[in-house]
Amino acid sequence: MIVFPNAKINIGLHVTSRRPDGFHNIETIFFPIPLCDAIEATPADNFSFSQSGILLDSSPENNLVIKALRQIYPDRLPNIALNLIKGIPFGAGLGGGSSDAAFMLKMINEVHKLGFTTDILEEKAARVGADCPFFIRNRPAYASGTGNLLEPVALSLAGYHITLVKPPFCISTAEAYAGISPSQPACDLRDVVQKDINEWRNSLRNDFEPSIVAKYPQIARIKQILYDKGALYASMSGSGSTVYGLFSKEINMREIFPNYQVFNLEIKN
């Protein structure tokens, strides 16, 4: 069996408070986009794991796919050969690893006929990572808490084109939060995203951007170029380092950013 875990973008992101457990409460809109990895699982005599595509800088045991499997099989991994093909950049604010974990849970639940409900899968996904539960239902959602409390949002961007620009550096979650001073937002994201997309620029913000731009001015440069090329809305996704622009038509930015990873996609939902 093969599945295709997709990426997400954040439309607005507020860091509202620091929690007693050391984590932070956030508010954001998660939106799925059609940039995908692939996970293939085939029966085997023993468990094995291989990875290709964009090469990761972590050991297999630290991969979120393996951590997801251990939520179901804590003692002995099943006899399958897993191949993870990475097409989603990591350290990019696109949730690729979290999506891989969630899709692994859904796939093994189906293949092994385990009978876990969607709610149970979300609970298991939450133990792997804060935004993993989003990819279980994989539909636009308002996220609060650490990103694990989800509320459906009626939001369609069907027909729009999205350009993703990933500079040649990654930003860790710890690095992003180090520059944050939590505050209460001035607007409700659920209300803002129901407005015309042309109004988003003046109403939405990503709280990570100011401190990250101070350290990585390339982020601001990418965002400005996207606007100069006609983006209706542009933002850094999550804690970065990817910047995306939403366009009414396809825009090819590869020549402008020859040393960056650039993806041009049409949104279907």
Secondary structure, DSSP 8 states (H G I E B T S, - for coil): -EE--EEEEEEEEEEEEE-TTS-EEEEEEEEEEEEE-EEEEEE-SS-EEEEEES--SS-GGGSHHHHHHHHH-SSS--SEEEEEEE-S-SSSSS-HHHHHHHHHHHHHHHHTT----HHHHHHHHHTT-TTTTHHHH-S-EEEETTTTEEEE-----TT-EEEEEE-S----HHHHHHT------SS-HHHHTTS-GGGHHHH--BTTHHHHHHH-THHHHHHHHHHHTT-SEEEE-TTSS-EEEEESS----TTTSTTSEEEEEE---
